[in-house]
């Protein structure tokens, strides 16, 4: 038999380590791997990165099978790919995953940070780290990420409430029983400077310590006045490695000081069929319509304890506990170009085209009657705690083999905010030549200036808010093998979701304090039929459901509960129908996946075009399509990964007749990614690695009426690197090589231009 031995040290081509292929010889036990003897094995040494993720595990006890044997579309961004592309954030890692879009969360809460949509559906509350929810609203750096997985489709039976479009799970770097240290320094376009450190030390035969750290500061190429300064550290220690009982203790701290970029307004040119970003009509992509007073300061901390106990060969227990503390100070500006602004620009008076920096028309607050000022500055403090206990049991009943997963999940998240206002009005900005220097706007607490607070419908103009969400979940699902190759997996999760929201302060004589509370119980089942002729191929059909109840967005939605509107009505529900196939071919060198899916969502949450708030509706939406992926080693030293998605989305029922049959916002019809790299002369002093790729996304609509859209994105990138010896490596990455005007973060009436052409050089030392 033949096995592929991928170079164990992906960063050291001079070390050709032969790894015996592990395969599942006994098809009755897919969790037991037997090593092929040397006499039976022909080793094929491959220099390069193994991009085949079919046999990767997801790092979740609730999903104990590898990617190959999990009946759902799963896109994994491996560490090797992140290294070649010099990925620096979660947002950058997800650009390799089709169907994931960045959005600009906003509204009176002014949300920003990582705000993602999966297959067009909100996922800002569906970000996980090692299977535990990360409630923070911040831009997650990659310095402590091992891999990133996107588990697509409803998965409430695994993760709990939410996951309409899917879940994003990061696996963190944890200690191993080896001594290793890596230091990297990068510099490049846009005053870019970055340093990272990763040190792992073996303490004894079962204990190890690891610490990763990062410092990063840069401007944004192609955007004026935008910058980001952040640093982070993540120490961890592991006890009992290789033993029945293992305990991993982790801490993560990240701070950032940056300028939020709410992009440019989307306008409809007189006579045009649909609106586009104003930068499509001659306005410079560099234009920043915010002010020098804008800021985004975050301080995020998470403490995690993960315990594993293997009782015997059949039963393993897991208990994962995390606490999180998140602090944020925020002030941003939303640019709005109204009809007068549009007419002045397009009818020959561009100097008179003025942009409101405070959002569209709405409640009055000192800027003149009917002027809406959002997002308001605020300070936010949040904390969370979550504990997930689970058991994985492998056993038989008569001739049937089972893998049972059962457990409970308890989590609490709490949030409080203090709104601030400006005593001085934000002056309008020139559409053509905006000036961020607006002087002292006199920032004061909201209670000092009640007339400056924003009035949100059903709530009132309030200075302070606080709320919490408490969830108790019980889950159980079982995979039953009827034969060696045919199995059924089914189960569900019941959740009791309790949430509260309180608003106080402001002019209480006009807007009394209000207190809201809600309790709901939901059950989300799933069932899958799986055919696995051998360990290298899987065919499946899955039906799964999810529920997003009221009040889910405690930390990343400024008004999680709003009685009197449809957001207080029934929860958002979604159902997934998916058929797929997964292959690991050419002796596990190449992984292939294909899936057809249909995702139906009822009571869809839509973004209000004025406030930016997520509100429930009676709308029903459907996204269906085809997803393909391939990744692995084609020839020794030649790696490739490619994805393609074809989506057909529509609104199938709506209270607004004109929206019926329209495309779902943020869902492209076509999307594809490709990346390939070749390591030439790996064992020679003149070795080099060269690679490149492209990401492409067809145009997307920004609103339910399909009257506003952003054009297609096309981004070419490349890398070249050289290793001097086992320790030193230099590399150069280029991004957006065509300097194309792309758009990254999107919202219902604005879009943020992506980074322009940039180059980053890196020096890396490994010991």
N, C-alpha and C positions, 0 to 999 in steps of 0.2 A: 504494500500500500504506500501511497505517496502523501506526504504532509508538507505544508508550507511553514517554514520557520521564519517569521518576520523578525527583523532585527530588533532585539530587546531594547537596545539603547538607540532610540530613533534619532537622537542628536549626535551620535558618534558613529559615523560610517565605517571607521577603522575597526570597529568591534563587530564582527559577524557572529552573532550568537545564535546557535541552532536551538530552536524550540520544538520539542516533539508535539505533534498535533494531538489534542485531546478530543476524543469523540465518544458518542454515546453508543457503546456496543450493544448493551442490553436495552432494547426498545421498550421493555416493560418499565424501566426506571429512567426517565429522561433527566433526572437530576444527578445521576451517577455517571461519572466519566472514568474511563479506563485508558491508561497510557499504553500506546503501542510499543512493543519491545523494539530494541535496537535492530534485531535481526529482521524484523518485519518492516522497518521504516527506511524509506529513502528520503533523506533530508534535502530540501531545496532552500538554499540560503537566498533571502531577498533583502536587498539594501533599500531602505526607505520606510515610509510610514504605512502601517496597515490601517486603511480607512474602512475596512469592512467591520461594521458595528453590529452585525447580526447576532453575535454571541456575547455582546456586552450586556451586563446587568444594569438595571436602572437605579440601583441604590435605594430601593424602597422595599421594606419587608412586606408591604401590602401587595406588591407586584413582584413575586419571587422569581418569575421566569425571565429568561433573557429576551432581547428584542425579537428574536426569531419566533419564540413561542408565546408571545403576548399578542392576542388577536385585536390589534388596533394599529393605526398608522402612527409610527414613532420616528421622528427625525432626531438623530444624535449628532451633535457637533463635537467631534473628539478633540482631545488635547493637541494631537499632532496638527490638525487643521488650524486650530487657534494659534499655534506657534508659527506655522508657515505664513499665515495672514497677519501675524502680529496683532491679534485681537486684544483690545484694551478694555472692553466693557461688554455687558450682557447685550446691549443693543447691537453692537457690532457682530457678536457671535450669531445673533438671530437673523442676520442678513443672508445667511446661508440656508435658511429654512423657508420654503415657499409657504405663502398663506399667512405670514406674520407681518403686521403693519404697526408702525409707531403712530400713536395719536397724541395730540396735545390735550391733556385733561385740563379743564379750566372751570369757569363759573365763579361764584363769590368766594369759593375756597382757593381759587387760583392754582389748581393742581398741576404738577409737572412731574419731573422724575420719569421713571420707567412706566410708561402707559402703553400697553400693547393690545392689539386685537389679533385674534386667531380665527382665520376663515371669516373675517368681517365682524366677529362678535367680541365684546369687551372681555379682557383678560387681566385687567390691572389688579384684581384680587386673587389671581390664580398663579402667582409666582411662588415657587417653593425652593427651599434649600435643604437637600438631603431628606426630602419628603415632608418637611415641616413648613408651614406657611410663613412667608416673609411679608409682614404687614407694612413695612416701611415704604415711604414715598421718597425715593432717592434714585440716583443713577448708579447702578451696581457696577463696580469695577471688577475686572476679570482676574485680579491678582491671586485670588484664593479659589478659583474655579478649576476643577479637573476636567469635567465635561458638562455639556448642557444638552438637555433632552426636551423635546416638545412632544407631548402625548396628546394627539389630536382627537377631538370629539368629546362629547359629554362623558365625564368620569366621576360623577358625584358619588357612585358606590364605593370609590376608592378614596377620593380626596375630600368628600363632603360637599356642602353647598357651593354652587358656582360651576366652573369648568364648562360653560356653554360651548365655547369653541375648542377648549382643551386646557392643558396645564403645562407650565414651564417649570422644569425641575433642574436645579444646579447641583452637581455633586462636588463637594469641596475637597480640598487637599488635606489629607490626614496622614499621621505618622506611619512609617514603614520600618521594618527591621534592617535598615541599611544606613550608612553614613553618606550624606550627599549635600552639596551646597551649590546653589546657582545664583549668580548675580547678573543683572542685565541693566544696561543704560541705553536709552534711546533719545534721539534728538532729530529735529527736522523742521519742516515748513510750519508756519504759523506760530513761531516761538515755542515749539514743542520740546518739552523736556520731561523725561520719565525714567524712574529707577525702580527696580523690583529686586527683592531678595527672597530666596526660598532655601531654608536650612533644615535638614532632617538629621537627627542624631539618635542612634541606638543606645539606650541606657543599659539594658541587660537583655537576656534572651526573650523576654516577653513584653518589654516596655520601651517606648520610643517617644521622642519629643520632636515637634516640628513647628516652625514659625515662618510665616510669609509676611512680607511687608511691601508697601508701595508708596511712592510719592510721584505726583503727576501735576504738571501745569502746562496749559496751552491755550492759544487763541483758536478761533475757528476760521480756517482758510475760506475766503469768500463771504464772510459775514463781518461787518464792522462792530467793534465794541464788545463782542461776545468772547468770554473767556471762562475757563474752569480751572480751579486749583483744588486738588484733593489729596488726601493721604489716608492710609489704612494699615492696620496690623491685625494678624490673625494667628495667635499661638494655639497649639493643641497638644495634648498628651494622650497616649493610648496605653492601657494596661491589659495584660492577658492576651496579647497578640499570639495567635496560633493555639490558644487554649479554648476550653469549652465556654468560659465566661470572659467577655471582652467589654471594656468600658473605655469610651472615647469622650474626653472633655474638650470643648472648643470655646473660643471667644473670638468675636469679630468686632472690630471698631473701624468705622470709616467716617471721615469728615470731608465736607466739600463747601467751597465758596465759589459761586458762579453767577452768571447773568442768565436768567431764563429767556429763551428765544421763542416768542410766539409767532414769528414768521411775518409774512406779508399778507395783506388782504386779498381775497378772491373776489373779483368783480366781473360783471357782465358788460362787455363792450356793447354800446348801442347797436342794435340790429343783429347781434350774435345769438346763436341758438342756445348757448350755454356759457357760463362764466368760467374764468381761469384765473390763476394767480396773476397779480398785476405785473410781475416780472416777465410774463409772457408777452407784454405789450411795451417793452422798451425800458421799464424801470430797472435800475441796477440791482443785481442779486445781493449786493453788499448792504443795501439799505436796512437800517435797524430803526424801528419805529418806537422803541422803548425810551427810557430815560436813565440818567446816571443814578437815579434813586432805586432802580430795580435791583433786586438781589434774591439769591436763593442760597441760604445757608443751612446745611443739614449736619446732624450729628447722630449717627446710628450705631447701636450696640446690640449684639445678640450673644447670649450664653446658652450653650447646648451641651447636653449629656445624652449619649447614646449607648445603651447597654444591650448586649446580646448574650443569651445563654442557650447553649446547645444541650438539651436534656439527654438526648440519645440520637441515634441515627434517624429517628423518625420525627422528633418534635424539637422545634426551636422557638424560644421566646425572645421578643424584642420590646424594649421600652425606650422611647425617644422623648426627651423633655427639652423645651426651649423657652427662654424668656427674652423679650425684646424691649428696648427703650429707644424711642425715636423723637428727635427734637428738630424743629424747623422754624426758620424765619423767612418769610416770603413776601416779595412785592414784584408785580409784573405789570406789563402793559399790553393790551390787545388793540391792534390797529384796525379801524373800521373806515372804509372809504364809501360814504353814502352816495346817493344819486347825484347830489350837487358836486361832490368830489369827482365822480366818474365823468359827468358832463364837462366839467372844466378841463379835465385832462384830455379827453378825446375830441373836444370841440375847440381846441386852439388856445386854451388858457391854462397850461400846465402849472404856471407859477401860482395860480389861485386854487389849485387842487390841494385841499387840506384833509389830513387824516386825524380822526379822533383817536386819542391814545387810551380811551377809557371804555371802549366797547360800544355797542349799539345803543339806540334810544331805549329808555326804560324809565326807572324811577328817578325822581329828582334828588340831587344831593349837592346843590351849591354851584353847579356849573351852568345853571339855567334850567328852565322848566323842561322836564322830559328827558334830561340827560342821564344815561345809565353809566355808573362807574363800577366796573368790575374787570379783573378781580381786585378786591380790596387787599391791602397788606394785612398780614396776620402772623401770629406766633402760634405754633402747634406743638403739643406734647402728647405722645401716644405711648402706650405700653401694651404688651401682649404676653400671654403665657399659653403654651400648648403642650399637652402630653398625649402621645399615641402609644398604646399598648397593643401588641399583636402577637398571634401565635400562628406558626406554619407547621402543619402536621401532614405527614405522608403515611398512609396506611391502606389496608385492604379490607373490603367487606365481600366475602365470598370471592368471586372471580373479578370483582371490580376494584380498580386502584383509584385512590383519591389523593388530592392535594387540597387540604382545607386551610383557609385563611380566615381568622376570626379575631376580633378585638374591639377596643373602644377608643374614642377620640374626644378629648375634652379641651376646649380652647376658649379663651376670653381675650377680647381686645377692647381697649378703652382709649378714648380720644377727647382732648379738650382744646379749644381754640379761643384766642382773644383777637378780635378784629380791630384794625387800626384804620384811620381815615386821614386824608390830607385837608388841611385848612385852606390851602391854596389850590386852585384848579390846575390840572395838567393842561398846558397849552397845546393847541393843535400842532401837528407836525406837517411839514411840507411833504407831499407825496414824492416829489422828485429829489429833494435834498433835505432829509430830516435831520434835526439837530437834537441830540440827547441831552444837551446842557440846558436844563429848564430852571435852574436855581433851587432854592430851598422851598420845598412844598409843604413844610411844617407838618410832619407826621405826628399824630396824637392818638391816644387810645380812643376807641369808638365811643365810649361813654362820655368823653369830653366834647364830642361833636356828633350828637345823635342824628342831626340832619344829613350827615355825610354817609350814613350807613345805607347799604343796599336793601331794598325791600324785595324779598323773594315771595312770590305768591303763596298764600296759605301759611306763611311763617311770620312775616313782618320784618322790619329793620331792627336787627338785634346785634348787640356788641359781643356777646359771649355765647358759646355753645359747648356742649359736652354730650357724650353718648358712649354706649358700649354695645357689644354683641357677645352673647354667651351661647356656645354650641355644645351639645352633648350628642355624640354619635356612636352608634353600635353597628358594626359591619360583619358580614359573614358571606363568604362565597366558596364554592367547592368546584374543583375540576375533577370529573369522573371519566376514567378511561374504560370504554366498553371493549375495545380491542387495543392492540399495541399501537394502532395508528388512528383510531377514532375516539374523540373525547368531546364532552360537553362541559362548559364552564358557566356557572350561573350563581347568582346571589344578589345581595342588595345591602343598602345601608339606610337606617332610620336616623333622622336628626331632629332634635328639638332645638329650634333657634329662637332665642330670646333677645330682643333688642330694645333700646331706649334712646331717646334723643331729647335734649333740653336746650331751650334758647332763652337767654335772659339779657337784661340790660337794655340800653337804648332809651327811647322815649316810651316808657311803660304805660303812660296815659293814653298813648295812641296805639301802641303795639304791646299788649300784655305779654308777660312771660308765658311760655307754653312748654308742656311736658307731654311727650308721646311715648307709648309703650306698645309692644306687640310680641306675641308668642305664637309660633307656628310649628307644627310637626309635619315633616315630609319624609317620604320613602322613595328611594331611587333604586330600581332594579336594573340588572343587565343579564344578558345571556349570550353565549358564543358557542358555535359549532366549529370544531377544529379537526382537520385531517393532516396528519404528520407522517407521511410514508417513511421518513427517516429524519435524522437530525439536521439535514441540510435543506429541507423544504417544508413549508407550512402553508395550508390553505384554510381560510376561515370565513365565517359569517358572524357578524356581531350586531346585536341590538342593545343600545344603552340609553340611559336617560340622565337628565340633570335638572336641578332646581336652583334658581337664584331668588331667594326670598327678599322681602323688603328689609332694608337696613344692612345689607351685606357690605356696602362700601363705607365702613366706619371711619377709616383713616384716609381714604382716597376719594371721598365724595363729600362735598361740603354740606349737602343736605341729604343724609341717608334715608330719612323718613320725612315725608311731606303729606300729611293727611289732607284730604280735600282734592287730591289729584289722583290720577291712576297709579302713581307710585305707591299708594297705600292699598291698592287692590291686590288681586291674586298675584303670586310670584311668577317670574319668568320661567318657562319650562321648555326643555329641548329634548329631542329624540334623535338618535343616530342609527342609521342603517348602513352597514359597511360590509363589503365583500373584498377579500384581498388575498394576495399570495406573496410569500417571502422565500428567497433562495439564497443559499451560500454555496457558490460554485467554485470550480477550479481549485479544489482542495482548500476551501475557505479563504481564498485570496480576494474574491469579489462577492459583494452582497448586493442583491437586487430586491426591490419591492414594487408592488403594483396594487392599487386599491381603487375601488369605485365606492363612492359614499353618497348618502343623502342625509342632510341635517335639517330638521324642521324645528322651528322655534315659535312658541306662542307667547302672547303678552310681551312682545319684544321691547327691550329698553332702547329708547332713542334719545339722542342728545338735542336738547332744546336749542334752536339756532340763536336765541338771544342770550340766555343765561349760561348755556353750556352744561346745564344740569342733566343728569341721566334720569329719565322719567319712563315709567311703564306706559304701555299703550295696549290697545286691543289688536294691534297688527300681528300678522303671522308672516314669518319669513322662511325662505328655503334656500339653502346653498347645496348644490350637488356637483359632483365632478369626478375627475380622475387625477390621481397623484402617482408619480413614478420617481424612483430614486435608484442610484447605482453608486457604489463606492468600493475602493479596494486597491490592490496592487496589480497592474496589468502585466508588467514585466519587472524584473529586479531593478529597484530604484525608481520606478515610474508609478506614481500615485495619481488617483483621479477620484473625484466625487462630482456627481451631477444630479440635479433634481428638475422635475417639471410638474406643473399643476395646471389643470384646465378646470375652471370653475364656471358654473351656470347658476347664477343667483337671481332671486326675484322675491318681491313682496307678494305673497299669495292671498292675503286678506288685509284690508285696511279700512279704517274709518274715513280716510281721505281717498275718495274714489280715483283721483288723478295719480295716486302713487301705486295703484294696483298694477302688478306686472313689471314694475320698475326694478332695476338692479339694486342690490343691497349696498349701502355705502361702504367704501374701503375694500371691496372685493374685486380684484382684477379678473378679467376673463382668462388671461394667460400669464404665467409667471415661470421663470426658469433660472437656475444657477448652474455654474460650471467652474470647476477649479482643477488644475492639474499641475504637477511638479515633477521634475526629473533630477535625480541625484547622479551627476556624471563623474566618472573616475573616482569613485568613493574612497578607494584605498590609496589614492595617489596624493602627493603634496599639492598638485594643481587641481584638486577636486573643486566642484562648484555645484550648487543647486540652483535651478532656474524654473520658474513656474509663473502661472498667471490664470486669470479667469474673468468671468463676466457674470453680473447679476442683471436680470431684466424683469421688469414688471410693466405690464400693459397699463393704460390709463385707468384711473379709478374715479368713481363718482363720490362726491362728498356729502350729498344729502339724499333723503328718501325720494324727493321729487325728480332727481337726476337732472338738475339744472346747473350744477356746479361740479367741476371736475379738475383733476390735475393730469398733466400729460404723462406719457410713459417714462419710466426710469431705465437708463442703461448706464452701467458702471463697470469700467474695465480696471483691473488691478493686476499687479505683478510683484514678484519677489526674485531676488538673486542673493545667494549667500555663499560663503567660503569658510571652511573649517581649517584652522592651522594645525591643530593637533587634537588630542582628546579633550582639551580644556577650553580653547579659545575659538570663537566663531564670530564672524561679522556678517551683517546682512543689510539689505536695502529693500524697503517696500515702497511701492507707488500705488496711489489710490486715485480713482476717478481720472485716469490718464487722459481721457478726451476732454477733461474740464467741462463736462456737460452740465447743464442746468437741470439737476434732479431735485426731487422733493422727498424729504424723509418723514418728518412729523406732520400729521394731517389732522384737520378738524373740519367742522361743518362749513366754515366760511373763511378759513385761512390755511396757509401751508408754509412750512419752513424749508427754504432752500438747503440742500445738502452741502456738505463740505466740497470745496473746489479741488482742483488738482493739488496733491501734496505728496511729499516724499519723506520717509522716516528711516534713518539709519540706526542700526543697533549693534552694540558690542555685548557679547555674552561670554561669561566665564563659568565653567562647571568643574566642580572638584568632587 
